[in-house]
Amino acid sequence: MLAKWITCDVPTASRERFGAAQARWTVIGDQPGLVGQVGGWDPRTGRAHVLALWADAASHEVFLRDRHDAVADASGYRDIAVALGETVLTLPGTVATLTEAIEGPVLRVADCLLAAGAEDHFADVQREVWGPAMAAAGVLGGVVARLSANRHLVATFWPDAQTHRRYTGEVPGLRARAGADADITSTTGHVLALEQAWRVRAIR
């Protein structure tokens, strides 16, 4: 599976126009290979973030070739950053499938830069420490994507902000168990209340 993580700097005066442009992406729901797309505003920075999941890189390339430019609207933002990477792990949760998980209203993303040689251990503790702890805390599900050799994205979907907030109380202990300080050189975190109008559901 392919993960696509998009960050946009949007002037305050352009937020409504940008939101309307995001809502137009619902027309790609019938695109073969689309798993789903969600997005929202980061309350700390004011930036907009969008996470799209595709079955594979080939289906995403077909979409870029055939439909992307007809829907894309560059108005509303002044800068955009796009990162792509293969998912290396699907995180279990309280629902049966990732398609169900991405229906959740809250997205937590940890954008992690890893120390040299830490990739294997980082993946192990996602499976053995972080994943089970989040599942016990009530996460709906999620993915870990490898954006580059030293950059990994951990994206998890939550049923509400309160459930995620309770889980954050466990994070210091989990970091110690996972040896996070040895694996991770920096982390940028985002907790997004997802915009319903931006949600693109795959039409099967």
C-alpha positions in Angstrom: 0.0 0.0 0.0 1.2 3.5 -0.7 0.8 6.5 1.7 0.8 10.1 0.5 1.2 12.8 3.1 0.5 16.4 2.0 1.2 19.6 3.9 0.0 22.9 2.8 0.6 26.4 4.1 -2.7 28.3 3.7 -3.2 32.0 4.5 -6.0 32.6 6.9 -7.9 34.6 4.3 -7.8 31.6 1.9 -8.9 28.8 4.3 -12.5 28.8 3.0 -11.4 28.6 -0.7 -8.8 25.9 0.2 -11.5 23.8 2.0 -13.8 24.1 -1.0 -11.1 22.8 -3.3 -10.4 19.9 -1.0 -14.1 18.9 -1.0 -14.0 18.6 -4.8 -11.6 15.6 -4.5 -14.6 13.4 -3.7 -15.0 13.0 -7.4 -12.1 10.6 -7.4 -13.8 8.1 -5.2 -14.3 5.7 -8.1 -10.6 5.8 -9.0 -9.2 2.2 -9.1 -6.7 1.6 -6.3 -7.9 4.4 -4.0 -8.2 3.2 -0.4 -9.3 6.6 1.0 -8.3 10.2 1.6 -8.8 12.4 4.6 -7.5 15.7 5.9 -7.9 18.5 8.4 -6.3 21.6 10.0 -3.4 21.4 12.4 -4.6 23.6 15.4 -1.0 24.3 16.4 0.4 25.5 13.1 -2.7 26.4 11.0 -1.4 24.2 8.2 -3.6 21.8 6.3 -2.7 18.2 6.1 -4.0 15.4 3.8 -3.4 11.7 4.0 -4.2 9.5 1.0 -3.9 5.8 0.9 -3.6 3.8 -2.4 -3.4 0.1 -3.0 0.0 0.5 -4.7 2.3 2.9 -6.5 1.0 1.8 -9.9 -2.6 2.8 -9.2 -1.5 6.1 -7.9 0.6 6.7 -11.0 -2.4 6.0 -13.2 -4.4 8.5 -11.2 -1.7 11.2 -11.6 -1.6 10.6 -15.3 -5.3 10.5 -16.0 -7.2 12.6 -13.5 -5.0 14.5 -11.0 -4.6 17.7 -13.0 -8.3 18.0 -13.8 -9.2 18.2 -10.1 -6.1 19.8 -8.6 -6.5 23.5 -7.6 -3.4 25.4 -6.7 -5.3 28.4 -5.4 -5.7 28.8 -1.7 -2.3 27.7 -0.5 1.1 29.4 -0.8 3.3 26.3 -0.3 2.9 22.5 -0.6 5.0 19.5 0.5 4.2 16.0 -0.7 5.8 12.8 0.6 5.2 9.3 -0.7 6.1 6.0 0.8 5.2 2.3 1.0 3.4 1.1 4.1 5.5 -1.3 6.1 3.0 -2.2 8.7 -0.7 -2.2 9.3 -1.6 -1.5 13.0 -4.6 -3.4 14.4 -7.4 -1.7 16.3 -11.0 -2.0 17.3 -12.3 -2.4 13.8 -11.7 -5.2 11.3 -10.2 -3.3 8.3 -8.2 -0.2 7.5 -11.1 1.0 5.3 -13.3 1.1 8.4 -10.5 2.7 10.5 -10.1 5.7 8.2 -13.8 6.5 8.8 -12.6 7.7 12.3 -12.9 11.4 13.0 -9.4 11.9 14.5 -6.1 11.3 12.9 -2.8 11.2 14.8 0.4 11.4 12.8 3.9 11.0 14.1 6.4 12.0 11.5 9.7 10.4 12.7 13.3 10.9 11.6 15.3 7.8 12.6 18.9 7.4 13.6 21.2 5.6 11.3 20.6 1.8 11.5 17.5 2.1 13.7 14.9 1.1 11.0 14.6 -2.6 12.0 14.3 -1.9 15.7 11.8 0.9 15.1 9.6 -1.5 13.1 9.9 -4.2 15.8 8.7 -1.9 18.6 5.8 -0.6 16.4 4.6 -4.3 16.3 5.5 -5.3 19.8 5.1 -2.1 22.0 3.3 0.7 20.3 0.7 -1.2 18.3 -0.6 -3.4 21.1 -0.7 -0.4 23.5 -2.7 1.7 21.0 -5.1 -1.3 20.3 -5.7 -1.6 24.1 -6.3 2.1 24.3 -9.0 2.0 21.7 -7.4 3.0 18.4 -9.4 2.1 15.3 -6.3 1.1 13.3 -3.5 2.7 11.4 -0.4 2.3 9.2 3.4 2.8 9.4 4.8 4.1 6.1 8.5 4.4 5.1 8.9 7.8 3.4 12.6 7.5 3.0 15.5 5.6 4.6 15.4 7.6 7.8 11.8 9.0 7.7 8.8 7.0 8.8 5.2 8.1 9.2 2.9 6.5 11.9 -0.7 7.4 11.1 -3.5 6.2 13.4 -7.2 6.8 13.5 -9.1 7.3 16.7 -12.8 7.3 17.6 -12.7 10.6 19.4 -10.2 13.1 20.8 -10.9 11.9 24.4 -9.8 8.4 23.6 -6.6 9.7 22.1 -6.0 12.1 25.0 -6.2 9.2 27.5 -3.7 7.2 25.5 -1.2 10.1 25.5 -0.9 9.6 29.3 0.8 6.2 28.5 3.3 7.6 26.0 6.2 8.4 28.4 6.3 4.9 29.7 5.9 3.4 26.2 8.8 5.6 24.9 11.0 4.2 27.6 9.9 0.6 26.8 10.4 1.1 23.1 13.8 2.8 23.4 12.5 5.6 21.3 15.3 8.0 22.3 17.8 5.7 20.7 15.8 5.1 17.5 14.3 8.6 16.8 16.3 11.8 16.3 13.1 14.0 16.0 9.4 13.6 15.8 6.8 16.1 14.5 3.3 15.3 15.8 -0.1 16.2 14.4 -3.5 15.6 15.9 -6.2 16.4 13.3 -9.9 16.7 13.7 -10.8 15.5 10.2 -12.9 17.6 8.0 -15.9 15.6 6.9 -16.2 17.5 3.6 -12.6 16.5 2.7 -13.1 12.8 3.2 -12.9 10.8 0.0 -14.4 7.3 0.3 -13.5 4.7 -2.2 -16.5 3.5 -4.3 -16.3 -0.2 -4.7 
